[in-house]
Amino acid sequence: MENPAAWHPDPLGRHELRYWDGQLWTEHVSDGGVTAVDPIDEGPDPTSDVTSDATSDVTSDAAPDSTAGSTPQQQPAVSTPATGSPAPPVAQVAAAAATQAVNRIATTALVVGILALIFAIIPVVGVIVGSPLGLFAIIAGAIGLIVSKKSGKGRGASIAGLILGGLALIVVVVWVVVFNRLTQDWQNLMGPGGENILEQIFTGTLL
């Protein structure tokens, strides 16, 4: 059975993946899609069984019959690319990038939600700054929550971003209602007969 050159879990346990060139374990390793070089001081026996399913393809066949007259033919070595370390598996790179993206979305929702609630408490500023930040936190939290169902990461931060963004919008709405009520009261005060009301307030004759 041939052992094709490919990336497999590092049998030394020092990295996620190590490159098997078809005959020997090489110094090329990969962690989170990023390749590096880590020489093998005491390399594992390439003919021994590897417990991982991914490395089962690189185990050697059983020892040939000692009575055979000829030695078994060695498998041709597949050298690593001369221009650098072998390219990391595409699936590993995509998975790492997806995980980082999920974390960034969830974290963004949480941070923006906190800022939205802080700005929403401030009059006028809350309407101008707090409302758009709150809306953004809700959208980012919803996206992060949907994606976290697939990756299993960022769920808590996404939910927190949704809640904080919603609270910020509620505070903004309360400020708008209060401001409109105060504006109406002021207009009524300054309208017809408002002068008499002001005079009674200042003279103390208004009950």
C-alpha positions in Angstrom: 0.0 0.0 0.0 1.4 3.4 -1.0 1.7 6.3 1.4 0.9 9.4 -0.6 2.5 12.7 0.4 0.0 14.8 2.4 -0.6 16.8 5.6 -1.5 14.7 8.6 -1.8 15.4 12.4 1.6 15.8 13.9 2.6 12.4 15.5 4.9 14.3 17.9 2.0 16.3 19.2 3.8 19.6 18.9 1.7 21.1 16.1 -1.7 20.6 14.4 -0.3 19.1 11.2 3.0 17.8 9.9 3.9 17.0 6.3 4.5 13.4 5.2 6.5 13.3 2.0 5.5 9.8 1.1 8.4 8.1 3.0 9.4 10.3 5.9 8.0 12.9 8.2 9.4 16.3 7.2 10.2 19.4 9.3 7.3 21.3 7.7 4.4 21.9 10.1 1.1 23.9 10.1 -0.9 25.5 12.9 -4.2 27.2 12.1 -3.3 27.3 8.4 0.1 29.0 9.0 3.1 26.9 8.0 6.4 26.8 9.8 9.5 24.7 10.1 10.2 22.4 13.1 13.0 19.9 12.6 12.4 16.4 14.0 15.0 15.5 16.6 13.7 12.0 17.1 11.3 11.3 14.3 8.6 8.7 14.8 8.8 5.5 13.0 6.8 6.0 9.7 6.0 2.3 9.7 4.3 2.3 13.1 0.6 2.6 13.5 -0.7 6.1 14.1 -3.9 6.3 16.2 -5.4 9.2 14.3 -7.7 8.4 11.4 -6.1 11.0 9.2 -2.6 9.3 9.5 -3.9 5.8 8.9 -3.1 6.3 5.2 0.6 6.6 5.9 1.1 3.3 7.8 3.2 0.7 6.1 2.2 -2.7 5.0 3.1 -5.7 7.1 6.7 -6.9 7.1 7.5 -9.1 4.0 8.1 -12.7 4.3 11.7 -13.3 5.5 11.9 -16.3 3.2 11.5 -14.2 0.1 14.6 -13.9 -2.0 14.4 -10.3 -2.8 14.0 -7.2 -0.6 10.8 -5.2 -0.9 10.9 -2.4 -3.2 11.1 1.0 -1.4 8.5 3.6 -2.1 9.7 6.6 -4.1 10.3 9.6 -1.9 8.2 12.7 -2.7 10.3 15.8 -2.0 8.7 18.9 -0.6 8.5 21.9 -2.9 11.8 23.6 -3.5 10.4 27.1 -3.2 9.3 26.7 0.4 7.2 24.7 2.7 4.2 22.7 1.3 1.0 24.6 1.0 -1.3 24.1 4.1 -4.6 22.3 3.5 -7.3 24.6 2.1 -9.9 23.2 4.5 -7.8 24.0 7.5 -7.2 27.6 6.3 -10.9 28.1 5.6 -12.0 26.7 8.9 -9.5 28.9 10.8 -10.6 32.0 8.9 -14.3 31.2 9.5 -13.7 30.8 13.2 -11.9 34.2 13.5 -14.6 35.9 11.5 -17.3 34.6 13.8 -15.4 35.8 16.9 -14.9 39.2 15.3 -18.6 39.6 14.5 -19.7 38.6 18.0 -17.1 40.8 19.7 -18.1 43.7 17.4 -21.8 43.3 18.4 -20.9 43.3 22.1 -18.6 46.4 21.9 -21.0 48.4 19.7 -23.9 47.5 22.0 -22.1 48.8 25.1 -21.2 52.1 23.3 -24.7 52.4 22.0 -26.2 52.1 25.5 -23.7 54.6 26.9 -24.4 57.2 24.2 -28.2 56.6 24.4 -28.2 57.8 28.0 -26.9 61.2 27.0 -29.7 63.6 25.8 -29.7 64.6 22.2 -26.4 62.6 21.6 -28.4 59.4 22.2 -30.7 60.2 19.3 -27.8 61.2 16.9 -25.3 58.5 17.9 -26.9 56.0 20.2 -29.7 55.0 17.8 -27.5 54.1 14.8 -25.1 52.2 17.1 -27.9 50.4 18.7 -29.3 49.3 15.3 -25.8 48.2 14.2 -25.4 46.2 17.4 -28.7 44.4 16.8 -27.8 43.6 13.2 -24.3 42.4 14.1 -25.6 40.4 17.0 -28.2 38.7 14.8 -25.6 37.7 12.2 -23.2 36.5 14.9 -26.0 34.4 16.5 -26.9 32.8 13.1 -23.3 31.9 12.3 -22.5 30.7 15.9 -25.1 27.9 15.4 -22.7 26.4 12.9 -19.4 27.1 14.6 -20.6 26.9 18.3 -18.6 30.1 19.1 -19.6 33.7 19.8 -23.2 32.9 20.9 -23.0 34.7 24.3 -21.4 37.8 22.8 -23.9 37.9 20.0 -26.9 37.7 22.4 -25.3 40.4 24.6 -25.0 42.7 21.6 -28.6 42.1 20.7 -29.8 42.9 24.2 -27.6 46.0 24.6 -28.6 47.3 21.2 -32.2 46.9 21.9 -31.9 48.6 25.3 -30.1 51.5 23.6 -33.0 52.0 21.1 -35.5 51.8 23.9 -33.7 54.6 25.8 -33.6 56.7 22.7 -37.3 56.3 22.2 -37.9 57.4 25.8 -35.8 60.5 25.2 -37.7 61.3 22.1 -41.1 61.0 23.8 -40.0 63.1 26.8 -38.5 65.7 24.4 -41.7 65.9 22.4 -43.8 66.3 25.6 -41.6 69.1 26.9 -41.7 70.8 23.5 -45.5 70.7 23.5 -45.7 72.0 27.1 -43.4 74.9 26.2 -45.4 75.7 23.1 -48.6 75.8 25.2 -46.9 77.9 27.8 -45.7 80.4 25.2 -49.0 80.4 23.2 -52.1 82.6 23.7 -52.5 83.3 27.5 -49.0 82.0 28.2 -47.9 85.4 29.4 -50.5 85.4 32.1 -49.3 81.9 33.2 -45.7 83.1 33.4 -46.7 86.2 35.3 -48.7 84.1 37.8 -45.7 81.7 38.2 -43.3 84.5 39.0 -45.7 86.4 41.3 -46.7 83.2 43.1 -50.4 83.6 42.5 -50.6 80.4 40.3 -52.2 77.6 42.4 
